[in-house]
Amino acid sequence: MKNLARSLAIVLAVGAMIQTVCVYALENTIISLEEEEATIISLIEFKRRTDSYGESFQDASYELRNDFPNIKTEEDFKEAFAEHALRYLHAIGGEKSLKRVLGKEEYQRLTGDGPGI
């Protein structure tokens, strides 16, 4: 029983170490400024086309669905756009500026610190 507990502890420790290394590697991946810029432009074009043709995201043209297969609803689009916009800000080193802008009084409603409805 003692050996089983030791073996389990070793397996859990190794698993935790692998998970830590994987998370660290994901955080330190090099973000391509050009890729994020192109993706944001494509997302804007995707939204513009669906709005101008009155299509839902699921009914969007074949080429648009190939570029963004995970976008099926308005919420999916907003999440994808926000994610890529933040990655772009990270790529240009704008994290501190973003925090400073969100700290301004006129943007407090975006952070949830302002008064509610």
matplotlib code that plots the C-alpha trace (Angstrom):
import matplotlib.pyplot as plt

x = [0.0, 2.9, 4.5, 1.2, 0.9, 4.4, 3.9, 0.7, 2.4, 5.2, 2.8, 0.8, 4.0, 5.2, 1.8, 1.8, 5.3, 4.3, 1.2, 3.2, 5.7, 2.9, 1.2, 4.5, 5.2, 1.7, 2.2, 5.6, 4.7, 5.7, 2.7, 3.0, 1.9, 1.2, -1.0, -3.0, -3.5, -4.6, -7.0, -8.6, -9.0, -10.6, -12.9, -14.0, -14.7, -16.6, -18.8, -19.3, -20.4, -22.8, -24.3, -24.6, -26.2, -28.3, -26.9, -26.5, -23.0, -24.0, -25.4, -22.3, -20.6, -18.4, -15.1, -16.0, -17.0, -13.7, -11.7, -13.6, -15.2, -15.8, -17.9, -21.5, -23.2, -22.7, -21.2, -18.6, -17.7, -17.3, -15.2, -12.9, -12.5, -11.7, -9.2, -7.4, -7.5, -5.9, -3.3, -2.5, -2.1, 0.2, 2.2, 2.8, 3.4, 0.3, -0.8, 0.1, -1.6, -4.7, -4.8, -4.3, -7.2, -9.5, -8.7, -10.1, -13.5, -15.3, -14.3, -15.1, -18.3, -16.2, -14.4, -17.5, -16.3, -18.9, -22.5, -24.9, -28.1]
y = [0.0, 2.3, 1.7, 2.3, 5.7, 6.6, 5.5, 7.6, 10.6, 10.3, 10.0, 13.0, 15.1, 14.2, 15.1, 18.4, 19.2, 18.3, 20.5, 23.4, 23.1, 23.0, 26.1, 28.0, 27.0, 28.3, 31.6, 32.2, 31.3, 33.9, 35.7, 36.7, 40.3, 39.8, 36.7, 38.4, 41.5, 39.4, 37.4, 40.6, 42.0, 38.7, 38.7, 42.3, 41.3, 38.2, 40.3, 42.9, 40.3, 38.5, 41.9, 43.2, 40.0, 39.5, 36.0, 34.2, 33.0, 29.4, 30.4, 32.4, 31.6, 28.6, 30.5, 32.4, 29.2, 27.6, 30.5, 30.5, 27.1, 27.7, 30.8, 29.8, 32.6, 36.3, 35.3, 33.1, 35.9, 38.4, 35.9, 35.2, 38.9, 39.8, 36.9, 38.0, 41.7, 40.9, 38.7, 41.6, 44.0, 41.4, 41.2, 45.0, 45.2, 47.1, 45.4, 48.3, 50.8, 48.6, 48.5, 52.2, 52.9, 50.5, 52.3, 55.6, 56.6, 56.5, 52.8, 51.6, 50.0, 47.6, 46.2, 45.7, 48.2, 50.9, 51.2, 48.5, 48.9]
z = [0.0, 0.8, -2.5, -4.3, -2.6, -3.5, -7.1, -7.3, -5.8, -8.4, -11.3, -10.1, -9.6, -13.1, -14.6, -12.8, -14.1, -17.6, -17.3, -16.0, -18.9, -21.4, -20.0, -19.9, -23.5, -24.6, -22.8, -24.4, -28.0, -30.5, -31.8, -35.4, -35.8, -39.5, -38.9, -36.2, -38.4, -41.3, -39.0, -37.6, -41.1, -42.2, -39.2, -40.0, -43.6, -42.4, -40.2, -42.9, -45.4, -43.1, -42.1, -45.7, -47.1, -44.0, -43.5, -40.2, -39.4, -40.1, -43.6, -44.5, -47.8, -48.1, -48.2, -45.0, -43.2, -44.2, -42.8, -39.5, -38.9, -35.2, -35.7, -35.7, -33.7, -32.9, -29.6, -31.3, -33.5, -30.6, -28.7, -31.7, -32.4, -28.8, -28.6, -31.8, -30.8, -27.5, -29.2, -31.5, -28.6, -26.9, -30.1, -30.3, -26.5, -25.7, -22.5, -20.2, -22.5, -22.6, -18.8, -18.6, -21.1, -19.3, -16.1, -17.5, -16.1, -19.5, -19.9, -16.4, -17.6, -19.7, -16.7, -14.5, -11.9, -12.8, -11.9, -13.2, -15.1]

ax = plt.figure().add_subplot(projection="3d")
ax.plot(x, y, z, "-o")
ax.set_aspect("equal")
plt.show()
